[in-house]
Amino acid sequence: MRFLEKRMKDVNEFFNSIIEKPLLTSSLVLIFVTIIVLGLSTKYYLHEFDSFVPQILAEAHGMIFDIAVIGILIFWLNQNGEIRQRIRTYKDEIDDFRLWESEEAAFRTVGNIKRLNRHKIHEINLVNCYLPRTNLNYVNLASSNMNSANISQSTLIESNLENARLNQTNFENSNLNQANLKGAYASGANFKDAFLIKSQFENAFLIKANFNNAFLMEANLQNCYLMGADFENASLYKADLRGAKGLTVEQLSRVKTLYLARFDEEILEQIKTNLPELVGS
């Protein structure tokens, strides 16, 4: 009795070891089915070969059709399903790390952002995410919601933040050189001590934004909304502020330099009259 039980256990373990290997299982099934089919077809091969071959060819054409249409379609659907699942996983992980203020959370979130970018996903919910001291160079976050995110001391060189929501976002001491912030909603955003050289802010909403001690050399601020923006000690060398809305001479009186900066004629005359030392230095 014990011998029989042992043998049954061995057989069961052997069977389980086979089914745990999909390739081996498929090969064994193929061999088994082939033996049965060839065995049943032997008399046709020997006695009715000429009439049997056309039927085989007809079935072969049907098999090709199944592979070409059904097989490829199923493969395409499975592949797209897997991609959608991965995208969902990346977004879920960003949600899991939201509000978690740790270095691990920051770097894991950045990794998920870059993976989403590889799948052509750029509109990402990063509200309240913690991302200080991270590398976001060249990432595409166009139209993303990044309100109240902490991205201080980070690098975002040539990153795409066009039409992104950046209200109350913290970019203090970050490097956004040549970044694209066209049409961004950045009211109350903190750009203190940030590098914004040649950055594009055209048509952005920068109401009450903090540019204290920021480097805005050659930055494009055309048609921006700048009501209440703080430019104290900021460098606006060669910056383009034509068409800026809500900009006053009082705001510009505290900047480091306006040398070669471009303004509308009306405000330029006021600057030349009241702040000649900033225009000529």
GIHUBEL-V978327 format. One record per residue. N is the residue number from 1. RES is the residue in three letters. SS is DSSP state (~ for helix, > for strand, _ for the rest). Layout:
n: {N,N}
res: {RES,RES}
ss: {SS,SS}
This chain:
n: {1,2,3,4,5,6,7,8,9,10,11,12,13,14,15,16,17,18,19,20,21,22,23,24,25,26,27,28,29,30,31,32,33,34,35,36,37,38,39,40,41,42,43,44,45,46,47,48,49,50,51,52,53,54,55,56,57,58,59,60,61,62,63,64,65,66,67,68,69,70,71,72,73,74,75,76,77,78,79,80,81,82,83,84,85,86,87,88,89,90,91,92,93,94,95,96,97,98,99,100,101,102,103,104,105,106,107,108,109,110,111,112,113,114,115,116,117,118,119,120,121,122,123,124,125,126,127,128,129,130,131,132,133,134,135,136,137,138,139,140,141,142,143,144,145,146,147,148,149,150,151,152,153,154,155,156,157,158,159,160,161,162,163,164,165,166,167,168,169,170,171,172,173,174,175,176,177,178,179,180,181,182,183,184,185,186,187,188,189,190,191,192,193,194,195,196,197,198,199,200,201,202,203,204,205,206,207,208,209,210,211,212,213,214,215,216,217,218,219,220,221,222,223,224,225,226,227,228,229,230,231,232,233,234,235,236,237,238,239,240,241,242,243,244,245,246,247,248,249,250,251,252,253,254,255,256,257,258,259,260,261,262,263,264,265,266,267,268,269,270,271,272,273,274,275,276,277,278,279,280,281}
res: {MET,ARG,PHE,LEU,GLU,LYS,ARG,MET,LYS,ASP,VAL,ASN,GLU,PHE,PHE,ASN,SER,ILE,ILE,GLU,LYS,PRO,LEU,LEU,THR,SER,SER,LEU,VAL,LEU,ILE,PHE,VAL,THR,ILE,ILE,VAL,LEU,GLY,LEU,SER,THR,LYS,TYR,TYR,LEU,HIS,GLU,PHE,ASP,SER,PHE,VAL,PRO,GLN,ILE,LEU,ALA,GLU,ALA,HIS,GLY,MET,ILE,PHE,ASP,ILE,ALA,VAL,ILE,GLY,ILE,LEU,ILE,PHE,TRP,LEU,ASN,GLN,ASN,GLY,GLU,ILE,ARG,GLN,ARG,ILE,ARG,THR,TYR,LYS,ASP,GLU,ILE,ASP,ASP,PHE,ARG,LEU,TRP,GLU,SER,GLU,GLU,ALA,ALA,PHE,ARG,THR,VAL,GLY,ASN,ILE,LYS,ARG,LEU,ASN,ARG,HIS,LYS,ILE,HIS,GLU,ILE,ASN,LEU,VAL,ASN,CYS,TYR,LEU,PRO,ARG,THR,ASN,LEU,ASN,TYR,VAL,ASN,LEU,ALA,SER,SER,ASN,MET,ASN,SER,ALA,ASN,ILE,SER,GLN,SER,THR,LEU,ILE,GLU,SER,ASN,LEU,GLU,ASN,ALA,ARG,LEU,ASN,GLN,THR,ASN,PHE,GLU,ASN,SER,ASN,LEU,ASN,GLN,ALA,ASN,LEU,LYS,GLY,ALA,TYR,ALA,SER,GLY,ALA,ASN,PHE,LYS,ASP,ALA,PHE,LEU,ILE,LYS,SER,GLN,PHE,GLU,ASN,ALA,PHE,LEU,ILE,LYS,ALA,ASN,PHE,ASN,ASN,ALA,PHE,LEU,MET,GLU,ALA,ASN,LEU,GLN,ASN,CYS,TYR,LEU,MET,GLY,ALA,ASP,PHE,GLU,ASN,ALA,SER,LEU,TYR,LYS,ALA,ASP,LEU,ARG,GLY,ALA,LYS,GLY,LEU,THR,VAL,GLU,GLN,LEU,SER,ARG,VAL,LYS,THR,LEU,TYR,LEU,ALA,ARG,PHE,ASP,GLU,GLU,ILE,LEU,GLU,GLN,ILE,LYS,THR,ASN,LEU,PRO,GLU,LEU,VAL,GLY,SER}
ss: {_,~,~,~,~,~,~,~,~,~,~,~,~,~,~,~,~,~,~,_,_,~,~,~,~,~,~,~,~,~,~,~,~,~,~,~,~,~,~,~,~,~,~,~,~,~,~,_,~,~,~,~,~,~,~,~,~,~,~,~,~,~,~,~,~,~,~,~,~,~,~,~,~,~,~,~,~,~,~,~,~,~,~,~,~,~,~,~,~,~,~,~,~,~,~,~,~,_,_,_,_,_,~,~,~,~,~,~,~,~,~,~,~,~,~,~,~,~,_,_,_,_,_,_,>,_,_,_,_,>,_,_,_,_,>,_,_,_,_,>,_,_,_,_,>,_,_,_,_,>,_,_,_,_,>,_,_,_,_,>,_,_,_,_,>,_,_,_,_,>,_,_,_,_,>,_,_,_,_,>,_,_,_,_,>,_,_,_,_,>,_,_,_,_,>,_,_,_,_,>,_,_,_,_,>,_,_,_,_,>,_,_,_,_,>,_,_,_,_,>,_,_,_,_,>,_,_,_,_,>,_,_,_,_,>,_,_,_,_,>,_,_,_,_,>,_,_,_,~,~,~,~,_,_,_,_,>,_,_,_,_,>,_,_,~,~,~,~,~,~,~,~,~,~,_,~,~,~,~,_,_}
